[in-house]
């Protein structure tokens, strides 16, 4: 029962780009002061600083020419 499809009727309103479920989850997490573990945040920063070349090699973004 986690997902029940909605059958639109004349009162159904569409909000493009808005998820009421996501908003409720975000609010719950804020109220409970729940956040991502620090090691996940640090890993994501490292991943964003690396680029994978066409040959599959990881290259630090710092050494990529902007040209």
mmCIF file as Biopython writes it, N, C-alpha, C and O atoms, coordinates in Angstrom:
data_model
#
loop_
_atom_site.group_PDB
_atom_site.id
_atom_site.type_symbol
_atom_site.label_atom_id
_atom_site.label_alt_id
_atom_site.label_comp_id
_atom_site.label_asym_id
_atom_site.label_entity_id
_atom_site.label_seq_id
_atom_site.pdbx_PDB_ins_code
_atom_site.Cartn_x
_atom_site.Cartn_y
_atom_site.Cartn_z
_atom_site.occupancy
_atom_site.B_iso_or_equiv
_atom_site.auth_seq_id
_atom_site.auth_asym_id
_atom_site.pdbx_PDB_model_num
ATOM 1   N N  . UNK A ? 1  ? 0.827   -1.198 0.000   1.0 0.0 1  A 1 
ATOM 2   C CA . UNK A ? 1  ? 0.000   0.000  0.000   1.0 0.0 1  A 1 
ATOM 3   C C  . UNK A ? 1  ? 0.871   1.263  0.000   1.0 0.0 1  A 1 
ATOM 4   O O  . UNK A ? 1  ? 0.367   2.353  0.270   1.0 0.0 1  A 1 
ATOM 5   N N  . UNK A ? 2  ? 2.170   1.132  -0.299  1.0 0.0 2  A 1 
ATOM 6   C CA . UNK A ? 2  ? 3.047   2.290  -0.308  1.0 0.0 2  A 1 
ATOM 7   C C  . UNK A ? 2  ? 2.757   3.240  -1.458  1.0 0.0 2  A 1 
ATOM 8   O O  . UNK A ? 2  ? 3.087   4.424  -1.389  1.0 0.0 2  A 1 
ATOM 9   N N  . UNK A ? 3  ? 2.146   2.728  -2.509  1.0 0.0 3  A 1 
ATOM 10  C CA . UNK A ? 3  ? 1.848   3.566  -3.664  1.0 0.0 3  A 1 
ATOM 11  C C  . UNK A ? 3  ? 0.434   3.275  -4.128  1.0 0.0 3  A 1 
ATOM 12  O O  . UNK A ? 3  ? 0.091   2.133  -4.435  1.0 0.0 3  A 1 
ATOM 13  N N  . UNK A ? 4  ? -0.361  4.289  -4.175  1.0 0.0 4  A 1 
ATOM 14  C CA . UNK A ? 4  ? -1.710  4.157  -4.711  1.0 0.0 4  A 1 
ATOM 15  C C  . UNK A ? 4  ? -1.843  5.120  -5.878  1.0 0.0 4  A 1 
ATOM 16  O O  . UNK A ? 4  ? -1.678  6.325  -5.687  1.0 0.0 4  A 1 
ATOM 17  N N  . UNK A ? 5  ? -2.133  4.638  -7.074  1.0 0.0 5  A 1 
ATOM 18  C CA . UNK A ? 5  ? -2.271  5.547  -8.210  1.0 0.0 5  A 1 
ATOM 19  C C  . UNK A ? 5  ? -3.442  6.507  -8.004  1.0 0.0 5  A 1 
ATOM 20  O O  . UNK A ? 5  ? -4.433  6.186  -7.348  1.0 0.0 5  A 1 
ATOM 21  N N  . UNK A ? 6  ? -3.292  7.671  -8.578  1.0 0.0 6  A 1 
ATOM 22  C CA . UNK A ? 6  ? -4.329  8.697  -8.478  1.0 0.0 6  A 1 
ATOM 23  C C  . UNK A ? 6  ? -5.127  8.713  -9.772  1.0 0.0 6  A 1 
ATOM 24  O O  . UNK A ? 6  ? -4.560  8.766  -10.864 1.0 0.0 6  A 1 
ATOM 25  N N  . UNK A ? 7  ? -6.423  8.668  -9.641  1.0 0.0 7  A 1 
ATOM 26  C CA . UNK A ? 7  ? -7.289  8.782  -10.808 1.0 0.0 7  A 1 
ATOM 27  C C  . UNK A ? 7  ? -7.749  10.238 -10.865 1.0 0.0 7  A 1 
ATOM 28  O O  . UNK A ? 7  ? -8.564  10.664 -10.046 1.0 0.0 7  A 1 
ATOM 29  N N  . UNK A ? 8  ? -7.226  11.007 -11.838 1.0 0.0 8  A 1 
ATOM 30  C CA . UNK A ? 8  ? -7.585  12.425 -11.903 1.0 0.0 8  A 1 
ATOM 31  C C  . UNK A ? 8  ? -9.080  12.643 -12.101 1.0 0.0 8  A 1 
ATOM 32  O O  . UNK A ? 8  ? -9.730  11.922 -12.858 1.0 0.0 8  A 1 
ATOM 33  N N  . UNK A ? 9  ? -9.602  13.624 -11.428 1.0 0.0 9  A 1 
ATOM 34  C CA . UNK A ? 9  ? -10.980 14.046 -11.645 1.0 0.0 9  A 1 
ATOM 35  C C  . UNK A ? 9  ? -10.974 15.562 -11.805 1.0 0.0 9  A 1 
ATOM 36  O O  . UNK A ? 9  ? -9.907  16.151 -11.979 1.0 0.0 9  A 1 
ATOM 37  N N  . UNK A ? 10 ? -12.126 16.204 -11.751 1.0 0.0 10 A 1 
ATOM 38  C CA . UNK A ? 10 ? -12.192 17.653 -11.978 1.0 0.0 10 A 1 
ATOM 39  C C  . UNK A ? 10 ? -11.507 18.466 -10.873 1.0 0.0 10 A 1 
ATOM 40  O O  . UNK A ? 10 ? -11.210 19.642 -11.087 1.0 0.0 10 A 1 
ATOM 41  N N  . UNK A ? 11 ? -11.250 17.878 -9.704  1.0 0.0 11 A 1 
ATOM 42  C CA . UNK A ? 11 ? -10.592 18.614 -8.623  1.0 0.0 11 A 1 
ATOM 43  C C  . UNK A ? 11 ? -9.088  18.360 -8.569  1.0 0.0 11 A 1 
ATOM 44  O O  . UNK A ? 11 ? -8.387  18.978 -7.769  1.0 0.0 11 A 1 
ATOM 45  N N  . UNK A ? 12 ? -8.586  17.456 -9.412  1.0 0.0 12 A 1 
ATOM 46  C CA . UNK A ? 12 ? -7.164  17.107 -9.416  1.0 0.0 12 A 1 
ATOM 47  C C  . UNK A ? 12 ? -6.342  18.260 -9.963  1.0 0.0 12 A 1 
ATOM 48  O O  . UNK A ? 12 ? -6.622  18.773 -11.046 1.0 0.0 12 A 1 
ATOM 49  N N  . UNK A ? 13 ? -5.301  18.675 -9.192  1.0 0.0 13 A 1 
ATOM 50  C CA . UNK A ? 13 ? -4.418  19.759 -9.623  1.0 0.0 13 A 1 
ATOM 51  C C  . UNK A ? 13 ? -3.017  19.205 -9.860  1.0 0.0 13 A 1 
ATOM 52  O O  . UNK A ? 13 ? -2.492  18.445 -9.046  1.0 0.0 13 A 1 
ATOM 53  N N  . UNK A ? 14 ? -2.423  19.593 -10.978 1.0 0.0 14 A 1 
ATOM 54  C CA . UNK A ? 14 ? -1.075  19.169 -11.315 1.0 0.0 14 A 1 
ATOM 55  C C  . UNK A ? 14 ? -0.120  20.296 -10.970 1.0 0.0 14 A 1 
ATOM 56  O O  . UNK A ? 14 ? -0.333  21.444 -11.359 1.0 0.0 14 A 1 
ATOM 57  N N  . UNK A ? 15 ? 0.937   19.959 -10.236 1.0 0.0 15 A 1 
ATOM 58  C CA . UNK A ? 15 ? 1.988   20.920 -9.901  1.0 0.0 15 A 1 
ATOM 59  C C  . UNK A ? 15 ? 3.280   20.397 -10.501 1.0 0.0 15 A 1 
ATOM 60  O O  . UNK A ? 15 ? 3.930   19.533 -9.912  1.0 0.0 15 A 1 
ATOM 61  N N  . UNK A ? 16 ? 3.658   20.901 -11.652 1.0 0.0 16 A 1 
ATOM 62  C CA . UNK A ? 16 ? 4.883   20.452 -12.307 1.0 0.0 16 A 1 
ATOM 63  C C  . UNK A ? 16 ? 6.089   20.783 -11.445 1.0 0.0 16 A 1 
ATOM 64  O O  . UNK A ? 16 ? 6.246   21.910 -10.976 1.0 0.0 16 A 1 
ATOM 65  N N  . UNK A ? 17 ? 6.938   19.784 -11.246 1.0 0.0 17 A 1 
ATOM 66  C CA . UNK A ? 17 ? 8.162   19.985 -10.485 1.0 0.0 17 A 1 
ATOM 67  C C  . UNK A ? 17 ? 7.968   20.011 -8.983  1.0 0.0 17 A 1 
ATOM 68  O O  . UNK A ? 17 ? 8.910   20.329 -8.257  1.0 0.0 17 A 1 
ATOM 69  N N  . UNK A ? 18 ? 6.784   19.689 -8.489  1.0 0.0 18 A 1 
ATOM 70  C CA . UNK A ? 18 ? 6.522   19.712 -7.059  1.0 0.0 18 A 1 
ATOM 71  C C  . UNK A ? 18 ? 6.122   18.310 -6.606  1.0 0.0 18 A 1 
ATOM 72  O O  . UNK A ? 18 ? 5.231   17.684 -7.179  1.0 0.0 18 A 1 
ATOM 73  N N  . UNK A ? 19 ? 6.799   17.835 -5.569  1.0 0.0 19 A 1 
ATOM 74  C CA . UNK A ? 19 ? 6.462   16.528 -5.000  1.0 0.0 19 A 1 
ATOM 75  C C  . UNK A ? 19 ? 6.059   16.744 -3.548  1.0 0.0 19 A 1 
ATOM 76  O O  . UNK A ? 19 ? 6.898   17.061 -2.705  1.0 0.0 19 A 1 
ATOM 77  N N  . UNK A ? 20 ? 4.793   16.574 -3.262  1.0 0.0 20 A 1 
ATOM 78  C CA . UNK A ? 20 ? 4.306   16.741 -1.889  1.0 0.0 20 A 1 
ATOM 79  C C  . UNK A ? 20 ? 4.928   15.688 -0.969  1.0 0.0 20 A 1 
ATOM 80  O O  . UNK A ? 20 ? 5.195   15.955 0.203   1.0 0.0 20 A 1 
ATOM 81  N N  . UNK A ? 21 ? 5.153   14.499 -1.510  1.0 0.0 21 A 1 
ATOM 82  C CA . UNK A ? 21 ? 5.777   13.443 -0.705  1.0 0.0 21 A 1 
ATOM 83  C C  . UNK A ? 21 ? 7.193   13.846 -0.319  1.0 0.0 21 A 1 
ATOM 84  O O  . UNK A ? 21 ? 7.594   13.713 0.837   1.0 0.0 21 A 1 
ATOM 85  N N  . UNK A ? 22 ? 7.953   14.347 -1.309  1.0 0.0 22 A 1 
ATOM 86  C CA . UNK A ? 22 ? 9.324   14.780 -1.028  1.0 0.0 22 A 1 
ATOM 87  C C  . UNK A ? 22 ? 9.331   15.912 -0.016  1.0 0.0 22 A 1 
ATOM 88  O O  . UNK A ? 22 ? 10.147  15.914 0.907   1.0 0.0 22 A 1 
ATOM 89  N N  . UNK A ? 23 ? 8.436   16.871 -0.177  1.0 0.0 23 A 1 
ATOM 90  C CA . UNK A ? 23 ? 8.367   17.990 0.761   1.0 0.0 23 A 1 
ATOM 91  C C  . UNK A ? 23 ? 8.089   17.508 2.179   1.0 0.0 23 A 1 
ATOM 92  O O  . UNK A ? 23 ? 8.671   18.028 3.131   1.0 0.0 23 A 1 
ATOM 93  N N  . UNK A ? 24 ? 7.214   16.526 2.332   1.0 0.0 24 A 1 
ATOM 94  C CA . UNK A ? 24 ? 6.891   15.990 3.652   1.0 0.0 24 A 1 
ATOM 95  C C  . UNK A ? 24 ? 8.101   15.280 4.262   1.0 0.0 24 A 1 
ATOM 96  O O  . UNK A ? 24 ? 8.367   15.410 5.457   1.0 0.0 24 A 1 
ATOM 97  N N  . UNK A ? 25 ? 8.831   14.530 3.433   1.0 0.0 25 A 1 
ATOM 98  C CA . UNK A ? 25 ? 10.019  13.832 3.921   1.0 0.0 25 A 1 
ATOM 99  C C  . UNK A ? 25 ? 11.092  14.832 4.341   1.0 0.0 25 A 1 
ATOM 100 O O  . UNK A ? 25 ? 11.701  14.680 5.400   1.0 0.0 25 A 1 
ATOM 101 N N  . UNK A ? 26 ? 11.326  15.850 3.520   1.0 0.0 26 A 1 
ATOM 102 C CA . UNK A ? 26 ? 12.320  16.872 3.841   1.0 0.0 26 A 1 
ATOM 103 C C  . UNK A ? 26 ? 11.962  17.567 5.155   1.0 0.0 26 A 1 
ATOM 104 O O  . UNK A ? 26 ? 12.835  17.787 5.994   1.0 0.0 26 A 1 
ATOM 105 N N  . UNK A ? 27 ? 10.702  17.909 5.338   1.0 0.0 27 A 1 
ATOM 106 C CA . UNK A ? 27 ? 10.261  18.565 6.565   1.0 0.0 27 A 1 
ATOM 107 C C  . UNK A ? 27 ? 10.483  17.649 7.770   1.0 0.0 27 A 1 
ATOM 108 O O  . UNK A ? 27 ? 10.942  18.110 8.815   1.0 0.0 27 A 1 
ATOM 109 N N  . UNK A ? 28 ? 10.167  16.364 7.639   1.0 0.0 28 A 1 
ATOM 110 C CA . UNK A ? 28 ? 10.383  15.406 8.720   1.0 0.0 28 A 1 
ATOM 111 C C  . UNK A ? 28 ? 11.865  15.342 9.098   1.0 0.0 28 A 1 
ATOM 112 O O  . UNK A ? 28 ? 12.215  15.371 10.278  1.0 0.0 28 A 1 
ATOM 113 N N  . UNK A ? 29 ? 12.734  15.255 8.081   1.0 0.0 29 A 1 
ATOM 114 C CA . UNK A ? 29 ? 14.170  15.189 8.336   1.0 0.0 29 A 1 
ATOM 115 C C  . UNK A ? 29 ? 14.668  16.446 9.031   1.0 0.0 29 A 1 
ATOM 116 O O  . UNK A ? 29 ? 15.510  16.367 9.926   1.0 0.0 29 A 1 
ATOM 117 N N  . UNK A ? 30 ? 14.160  17.596 8.631   1.0 0.0 30 A 1 
ATOM 118 C CA . UNK A ? 30 ? 14.558  18.855 9.282   1.0 0.0 30 A 1 
ATOM 119 C C  . UNK A ? 30 ? 14.096  18.894 10.736  1.0 0.0 30 A 1 
ATOM 120 O O  . UNK A ? 30 ? 14.854  19.290 11.622  1.0 0.0 30 A 1 
ATOM 121 N N  . UNK A ? 31 ? 12.860  18.487 10.979  1.0 0.0 31 A 1 
ATOM 122 C CA . UNK A ? 31 ? 12.331  18.486 12.350  1.0 0.0 31 A 1 
ATOM 123 C C  . UNK A ? 31 ? 13.136  17.572 13.260  1.0 0.0 31 A 1 
ATOM 124 O O  . UNK A ? 31 ? 13.365  17.899 14.425  1.0 0.0 31 A 1 
ATOM 125 N N  . UNK A ? 32 ? 13.563  16.438 12.743  1.0 0.0 32 A 1 
ATOM 126 C CA . UNK A ? 32 ? 14.319  15.453 13.532  1.0 0.0 32 A 1 
ATOM 127 C C  . UNK A ? 32 ? 15.821  15.711 13.503  1.0 0.0 32 A 1 
ATOM 128 O O  . UNK A ? 32 ? 16.593  14.970 14.112  1.0 0.0 32 A 1 
ATOM 129 N N  . UNK A ? 33 ? 16.240  16.766 12.791  1.0 0.0 33 A 1 
ATOM 130 C CA . UNK A ? 33 ? 17.650  17.129 12.642  1.0 0.0 33 A 1 
ATOM 131 C C  . UNK A ? 33 ? 18.468  15.949 12.115  1.0 0.0 33 A 1 
ATOM 132 O O  . UNK A ? 33 ? 19.540  15.638 12.634  1.0 0.0 33 A 1 
ATOM 133 N N  . UNK A ? 34 ? 17.943  15.304 11.077  1.0 0.0 34 A 1 
ATOM 134 C CA . UNK A ? 34 ? 18.605  14.169 10.441  1.0 0.0 34 A 1 
ATOM 135 C C  . UNK A ? 34 ? 19.314  14.678 9.187   1.0 0.0 34 A 1 
ATOM 136 O O  . UNK A ? 34 ? 18.728  15.399 8.379   1.0 0.0 34 A 1 
ATOM 137 N N  . UNK A ? 35 ? 20.576  14.294 9.036   1.0 0.0 35 A 1 
ATOM 138 C CA . UNK A ? 35 ? 21.325  14.696 7.847   1.0 0.0 35 A 1 
ATOM 139 C C  . UNK A ? 35 ? 22.196  13.539 7.385   1.0 0.0 35 A 1 
ATOM 140 O O  . UNK A ? 35 ? 22.304  12.512 8.056   1.0 0.0 35 A 1 
ATOM 141 N N  . UNK A ? 36 ? 22.808  13.726 6.237   1.0 0.0 36 A 1 
ATOM 142 C CA . UNK A ? 36 ? 23.686  12.691 5.699   1.0 0.0 36 A 1 
ATOM 143 C C  . UNK A ? 36 ? 24.903  12.537 6.599   1.0 0.0 36 A 1 
ATOM 144 O O  . UNK A ? 36 ? 25.370  13.519 7.175   1.0 0.0 36 A 1 
ATOM 145 N N  . UNK A ? 37 ? 25.424  11.322 6.731   1.0 0.0 37 A 1 
ATOM 146 C CA . UNK A ? 37 ? 26.651  11.122 7.512   1.0 0.0 37 A 1 
ATOM 147 C C  . UNK A ? 37 ? 27.804  11.911 6.898   1.0 0.0 37 A 1 
ATOM 148 O O  . UNK A ? 37 ? 27.886  12.057 5.679   1.0 0.0 37 A 1 
ATOM 149 N N  . UNK A ? 38 ? 28.685  12.414 7.743   1.0 0.0 38 A 1 
ATOM 150 C CA . UNK A ? 38 ? 29.804  13.237 7.280   1.0 0.0 38 A 1 
ATOM 151 C C  . UNK A ? 38 ? 30.656  12.502 6.251   1.0 0.0 38 A 1 
ATOM 152 O O  . UNK A ? 38 ? 31.124  13.116 5.292   1.0 0.0 38 A 1 
ATOM 153 N N  . UNK A ? 39 ? 30.868  11.181 6.434   1.0 0.0 39 A 1 
ATOM 154 C CA . UNK A ? 39 ? 31.703  10.453 5.471   1.0 0.0 39 A 1 
ATOM 155 C C  . UNK A ? 39 ? 31.057  10.418 4.083   1.0 0.0 39 A 1 
ATOM 156 O O  . UNK A ? 39 ? 31.773  10.378 3.082   1.0 0.0 39 A 1 
ATOM 157 N N  . UNK A ? 40 ? 29.731  10.432 3.996   1.0 0.0 40 A 1 
ATOM 158 C CA . UNK A ? 40 ? 29.063  10.488 2.691   1.0 0.0 40 A 1 
ATOM 159 C C  . UNK A ? 40 ? 29.276  11.843 2.029   1.0 0.0 40 A 1 
ATOM 160 O O  . UNK A ? 40 ? 29.507  11.917 0.822   1.0 0.0 40 A 1 
ATOM 161 N N  . UNK A ? 41 ? 29.201  12.904 2.808   1.0 0.0 41 A 1 
ATOM 162 C CA . UNK A ? 41 ? 29.392  14.263 2.282   1.0 0.0 41 A 1 
ATOM 163 C C  . UNK A ? 41 ? 30.813  14.412 1.748   1.0 0.0 41 A 1 
ATOM 164 O O  . UNK A ? 41 ? 31.020  14.951 0.661   1.0 0.0 41 A 1 
ATOM 165 N N  . UNK A ? 42 ? 31.798  13.932 2.522   1.0 0.0 42 A 1 
ATOM 166 C CA . UNK A ? 42 ? 33.199  14.024 2.092   1.0 0.0 42 A 1 
ATOM 167 C C  . UNK A ? 42 ? 33.438  13.197 0.835   1.0 0.0 42 A 1 
ATOM 168 O O  . UNK A ? 42 ? 34.141  13.646 -0.070  1.0 0.0 42 A 1 
ATOM 169 N N  . UNK A ? 43 ? 32.861  11.988 0.762   1.0 0.0 43 A 1 
ATOM 170 C CA . UNK A ? 43 ? 33.028  11.141 -0.426  1.0 0.0 43 A 1 
ATOM 171 C C  . UNK A ? 43 ? 32.467  11.829 -1.660  1.0 0.0 43 A 1 
ATOM 172 O O  . UNK A ? 43 ? 33.085  11.798 -2.724  1.0 0.0 43 A 1 
ATOM 173 N N  . UNK A ? 44 ? 31.289  12.456 -1.522  1.0 0.0 44 A 1 
ATOM 174 C CA . UNK A ? 44 ? 30.667  13.145 -2.652  1.0 0.0 44 A 1 
ATOM 175 C C  . UNK A ? 44 ? 31.551  14.292 -3.140  1.0 0.0 44 A 1 
ATOM 176 O O  . UNK A ? 44 ? 31.671  14.515 -4.345  1.0 0.0 44 A 1 
ATOM 177 N N  . UNK A ? 45 ? 32.170  15.020 -2.208  1.0 0.0 45 A 1 
ATOM 178 C CA . UNK A ? 45 ? 33.081  16.104 -2.599  1.0 0.0 45 A 1 
ATOM 179 C C  . UNK A ? 45 ? 34.255  15.556 -3.407  1.0 0.0 45 A 1 
ATOM 180 O O  . UNK A ? 45 ? 34.657  16.144 -4.411  1.0 0.0 45 A 1 
ATOM 181 N N  . UNK A ? 46 ? 34.805  14.413 -2.954  1.0 0.0 46 A 1 
ATOM 182 C CA . UNK A ? 46 ? 35.925  13.807 -3.693  1.0 0.0 46 A 1 
ATOM 183 C C  . UNK A ? 46 ? 35.481  13.361 -5.080  1.0 0.0 46 A 1 
ATOM 184 O O  . UNK A ? 46 ? 36.205  13.561 -6.055  1.0 0.0 46 A 1 
ATOM 185 N N  . UNK A ? 47 ? 34.284  12.752 -5.180  1.0 0.0 47 A 1 
ATOM 186 C CA . UNK A ? 47 ? 33.776  12.289 -6.466  1.0 0.0 47 A 1 
ATOM 187 C C  . UNK A ? 47 ? 33.579  13.449 -7.430  1.0 0.0 47 A 1 
ATOM 188 O O  . UNK A ? 47 ? 33.856  13.323 -8.623  1.0 0.0 47 A 1 
ATOM 189 N N  . UNK A ? 48 ? 33.103  14.577 -6.917  1.0 0.0 48 A 1 
ATOM 190 C CA . UNK A ? 48 ? 32.858  15.723 -7.787  1.0 0.0 48 A 1 
ATOM 191 C C  . UNK A ? 48 ? 34.154  16.385 -8.238  1.0 0.0 48 A 1 
ATOM 192 O O  . UNK A ? 48 ? 34.157  17.129 -9.219  1.0 0.0 48 A 1 
ATOM 193 N N  . UNK A ? 49 ? 35.250  16.125 -7.539  1.0 0.0 49 A 1 
ATOM 194 C CA . UNK A ? 49 ? 36.524  16.720 -7.933  1.0 0.0 49 A 1 
ATOM 195 C C  . UNK A ? 49 ? 37.243  15.861 -8.970  1.0 0.0 49 A 1 
ATOM 196 O O  . UNK A ? 49 ? 38.278  16.268 -9.497  1.0 0.0 49 A 1 
ATOM 197 N N  . UNK A ? 50 ? 36.705  14.675 -9.267  1.0 0.0 50 A 1 
ATOM 198 C CA . UNK A ? 50 ? 37.336  13.775 -10.228 1.0 0.0 50 A 1 
ATOM 199 C C  . UNK A ? 50 ? 36.499  13.662 -11.499 1.0 0.0 50 A 1 
ATOM 200 O O  . UNK A ? 50 ? 35.276  13.791 -11.463 1.0 0.0 50 A 1 
ATOM 201 N N  . UNK A ? 51 ? 37.170  13.421 -12.613 1.0 0.0 51 A 1 
ATOM 202 C CA . UNK A ? 51 ? 36.516  13.226 -13.901 1.0 0.0 51 A 1 
ATOM 203 C C  . UNK A ? 51 ? 37.013  11.904 -14.460 1.0 0.0 51 A 1 
ATOM 204 O O  . UNK A ? 51 ? 38.194  11.583 -14.330 1.0 0.0 51 A 1 
ATOM 205 N N  . UNK A ? 52 ? 36.143  11.145 -15.070 1.0 0.0 52 A 1 
ATOM 206 C CA . UNK A ? 52 ? 36.561  9.890  -15.693 1.0 0.0 52 A 1 
ATOM 207 C C  . UNK A ? 52 ? 36.708  10.137 -17.186 1.0 0.0 52 A 1 
ATOM 208 O O  . UNK A ? 52 ? 35.773  10.586 -17.850 1.0 0.0 52 A 1 
ATOM 209 N N  . UNK A ? 53 ? 37.888  9.840  -17.703 1.0 0.0 53 A 1 
ATOM 210 C CA . UNK A ? 53 ? 38.160  10.044 -19.126 1.0 0.0 53 A 1 
ATOM 211 C C  . UNK A ? 53 ? 37.478  8.964  -19.948 1.0 0.0 53 A 1 
ATOM 212 O O  . UNK A ? 53 ? 36.945  7.996  -19.405 1.0 0.0 53 A 1 
ATOM 213 N N  . UNK A ? 54 ? 37.501  9.140  -21.271 1.0 0.0 54 A 1 
ATOM 214 C CA . UNK A ? 54 ? 36.897  8.163  -22.180 1.0 0.0 54 A 1 
ATOM 215 C C  . UNK A ? 54 ? 37.556  6.799  -22.027 1.0 0.0 54 A 1 
ATOM 216 O O  . UNK A ? 54 ? 36.921  5.769  -22.256 1.0 0.0 54 A 1 
ATOM 217 N N  . UNK A ? 55 ? 38.836  6.790  -21.638 1.0 0.0 55 A 1 
ATOM 218 C CA . UNK A ? 55 ? 39.560  5.532  -21.450 1.0 0.0 55 A 1 
ATOM 219 C C  . UNK A ? 55 ? 39.332  4.915  -20.080 1.0 0.0 55 A 1 
ATOM 220 O O  . UNK A ? 55 ? 39.884  3.858  -19.778 1.0 0.0 55 A 1 
ATOM 221 N N  . UNK A ? 56 ? 38.526  5.562  -19.249 1.0 0.0 56 A 1 
ATOM 222 C CA . UNK A ? 56 ? 38.209  5.019  -17.930 1.0 0.0 56 A 1 
ATOM 223 C C  . UNK A ? 56 ? 39.150  5.459  -16.826 1.0 0.0 56 A 1 
ATOM 224 O O  . UNK A ? 56 ? 39.058  4.963  -15.703 1.0 0.0 56 A 1 
ATOM 225 N N  . UNK A ? 57 ? 40.064  6.391  -17.128 1.0 0.0 57 A 1 
ATOM 226 C CA . UNK A ? 57 ? 41.003  6.870  -16.118 1.0 0.0 57 A 1 
ATOM 227 C C  . UNK A ? 57 ? 40.402  8.041  -15.349 1.0 0.0 57 A 1 
ATOM 228 O O  . UNK A ? 57 ? 39.743  8.904  -15.928 1.0 0.0 57 A 1 
ATOM 229 N N  . UNK A ? 58 ? 40.640  8.061  -14.026 1.0 0.0 58 A 1 
ATOM 230 C CA . UNK A ? 58 ? 40.174  9.186  -13.223 1.0 0.0 58 A 1 
ATOM 231 C C  . UNK A ? 58 ? 41.208  10.296 -13.291 1.0 0.0 58 A 1 
ATOM 232 O O  . UNK A ? 58 ? 42.403  10.059 -13.118 1.0 0.0 58 A 1 
ATOM 233 N N  . UNK A ? 59 ? 40.738  11.509 -13.544 1.0 0.0 59 A 1 
ATOM 234 C CA . UNK A ? 59 ? 41.617  12.667 -13.658 1.0 0.0 59 A 1 
ATOM 235 C C  . UNK A ? 59 ? 41.087  13.740 -12.724 1.0 0.0 59 A 1 
ATOM 236 O O  . UNK A ? 59 ? 39.891  14.032 -12.723 1.0 0.0 59 A 1 
ATOM 237 N N  . UNK A ? 60 ? 41.974  14.330 -11.926 1.0 0.0 60 A 1 
ATOM 238 C CA . UNK A ? 60 ? 41.566  15.408 -11.034 1.0 0.0 60 A 1 
ATOM 239 C C  . UNK A ? 60 ? 41.180  16.621 -11.880 1.0 0.0 60 A 1 
ATOM 240 O O  . UNK A ? 60 ? 41.919  17.000 -12.789 1.0 0.0 60 A 1 
ATOM 241 N N  . UNK A ? 61 ? 40.042  17.225 -11.592 1.0 0.0 61 A 1 
ATOM 242 C CA . UNK A ? 61 ? 39.552  18.379 -12.364 1.0 0.0 61 A 1 
ATOM 243 C C  . UNK A ? 61 ? 40.550  19.523 -12.391 1.0 0.0 61 A 1 
ATOM 244 O O  . UNK A ? 61 ? 40.572  20.300 -13.346 1.0 0.0 61 A 1 
ATOM 245 N N  . UNK A ? 62 ? 41.378  19.639 -11.355 1.0 0.0 62 A 1 
ATOM 246 C CA . UNK A ? 62 ? 42.346  20.725 -11.260 1.0 0.0 62 A 1 
ATOM 247 C C  . UNK A ? 62 ? 43.312  20.742 -12.441 1.0 0.0 62 A 1 
ATOM 248 O O  . UNK A ? 62 ? 43.827  21.798 -12.808 1.0 0.0 62 A 1 
ATOM 249 N N  . UNK A ? 63 ? 43.560  19.571 -13.039 1.0 0.0 63 A 1 
ATOM 250 C CA . UNK A ? 63 ? 44.542  19.475 -14.109 1.0 0.0 63 A 1 
ATOM 251 C C  . UNK A ? 63 ? 43.933  19.470 -15.501 1.0 0.0 63 A 1 
ATOM 252 O O  . UNK A ? 63 ? 44.631  19.186 -16.475 1.0 0.0 63 A 1 
ATOM 253 N N  . UNK A ? 64 ? 42.651  19.777 -15.614 1.0 0.0 64 A 1 
ATOM 254 C CA . UNK A ? 64 ? 41.990  19.802 -16.917 1.0 0.0 64 A 1 
ATOM 255 C C  . UNK A ? 64 ? 42.000  21.223 -17.449 1.0 0.0 64 A 1 
ATOM 256 O O  . UNK A ? 64 ? 41.576  22.154 -16.764 1.0 0.0 64 A 1 
ATOM 257 N N  . UNK A ? 65 ? 42.483  21.389 -18.666 1.0 0.0 65 A 1 
ATOM 258 C CA . UNK A ? 65 ? 42.527  22.702 -19.287 1.0 0.0 65 A 1 
ATOM 259 C C  . UNK A ? 65 ? 41.106  23.134 -19.654 1.0 0.0 65 A 1 
ATOM 260 O O  . UNK A ? 65 ? 40.329  22.327 -20.165 1.0 0.0 65 A 1 
ATOM 261 N N  . UNK A ? 66 ? 40.757  24.401 -19.397 1.0 0.0 66 A 1 
ATOM 262 C CA . UNK A ? 66 ? 39.428  24.881 -19.740 1.0 0.0 66 A 1 
ATOM 263 C C  . UNK A ? 66 ? 39.220  25.069 -21.240 1.0 0.0 66 A 1 
ATOM 264 O O  . UNK A ? 66 ? 38.098  25.321 -21.680 1.0 0.0 66 A 1 
ATOM 265 N N  . UNK A ? 67 ? 40.298  24.947 -22.037 1.0 0.0 67 A 1 
ATOM 266 C CA . UNK A ? 67 ? 40.186  25.149 -23.481 1.0 0.0 67 A 1 
ATOM 267 C C  . UNK A ? 67 ? 39.826  23.908 -24.208 1.0 0.0 67 A 1 
ATOM 268 O O  . UNK A ? 67 ? 39.696  23.926 -25.432 1.0 0.0 67 A 1 
#
